[in-house]
């Protein structure tokens, strides 16, 4: 009910405000233009995700000081801690970074956001900022219409900055003329009550605008024309810092448990920092005065002093919280417990990861690896081998000479439980996220979908193979037992090689799959020759021979599907290297040529 | 660095096709280096191996690595021509 009437009520109040006060209209338009600028800026930076940002994120978050610096620098450049926190949640949910790194970035982002106050107080109010806005908008819009993604991104960033500046200009103009009609400073509340009331107002304004930056600009512009008192402005800034966590909280609603933990860290950090600032407000104000005097800021330049205050209390928060970062991570891990999921539920597919192409791709890749892990067990048991044997370094060829021990295994039930559910989830997720993906990512996603399909096909073929295999590997007939054991060895070899590739062994790349392809073709050809010989020598019966013929086909298909899956799923993370590797990998004709050479030898 | 090099770098950055092209060349060179090293180590393994069937398998691996390397060299030559 409240939700239904909230938006129309806001519209009515705003419309009434615009009608009675043109200055209020100008200030509101300034806020709207400023927020639009932020949206445009975010759009621009999104154009650079899928490369630069991810590479930076991976390389610069392995140590706490690095994640802190990353948070500070990116927020300073992007001028949006919200964007940084949403990206961080998205990447954390996709498993690209760890919780401790995420917390470090969020702490850093809090410090980075203070640079905004410096820019506006030190530059925005003293220079005719709208003069910079116009050329930025013109150049930005021209670039926005370019074909190249990078140029388009730069266009959005320029236009975004232009709108930010234009918004600030309108807010400033609005407040300047507002000053002549109404004196907001008359509503100033002194003392501790005022501090609490204005902190709450700051929280409210930031929750509504979803941007502490916009609130801070409003505070600074209002302060510059003495529409609010310095004390109340400080309280509003504290409130804005607490209110900004709402973006992260909203972003984490659709994230997995890791994202929720990070939003929790963000909230705790900003609440603690806010509480410390409120309790020690006089001491911090004294520090602001001393530092301002030391760096030559005039005692009556309250806007710059607000920037100093903002920086001091966020730095204080970081200094206070850093020693407890591990305690915080442990506390959050205990508070937000991961639901005990069986093997059957998707682990990485969540709404929060759908924001950025790279995160979608990584989520799908990890979920397909999860699908493969389950399929690995089903296939291994299906060919009556324990997964440990495949993981070990034992010579698999020894299997051929040993009588096999059949592992009882209901492959149908396991397929429904461990494979089908995940496969369905992957297909659904890909279909939903594909609409908003750039072309090169769509192609990659298509490859992932094919890899998932290959896995499922391999499991299905194992089901067909299992029936005769479990009968013949325990047979007294040496010949048929040996042939079926050969098939087991062939599949086990493929599984082992894929395992090595998964573990990122330097020598085991997509190119090493060519050896498996050659082996597969060789086995397939030799089974046919061997079968004729065995029938002629009466070593196997005709029904045995037809079973073997069908089942060697299944074994070939299982291996082929797994090899093709491996080429996609376990390819090098570097897109350029993986593309080059697949261009060098041998095609069917080249493999046939190698096999022909061997026959001639 | 000369102005010409800066301009080339800028042009590469803004021209996606050019950037992809030069990354492709770099990646192939990197793989060729790895393949050469692998071929050399496999040859060493072949000399030290006494088991006949394992020797055969290593020889096949050498042949595959060699074929891949030839394919890579050919691809690199084609790229250099462009």
Interface residues (C-beta under 8 A of the other chain):
Chain A: X148 X149 X150 X151 X506 X507 X509 X511 X514 X515 X518 X574 X576 X577 X579 X580 X581 X583 X584 X585 X586 X590 X593 X594 X597 X598
Chain B: X13 X14 X15 X16 X20 X23 X24 X26 X27 X28 X30 X31 X34 X35 X38 X60 X61 X63 X64 X65 X67 X68 X71 X72 X75
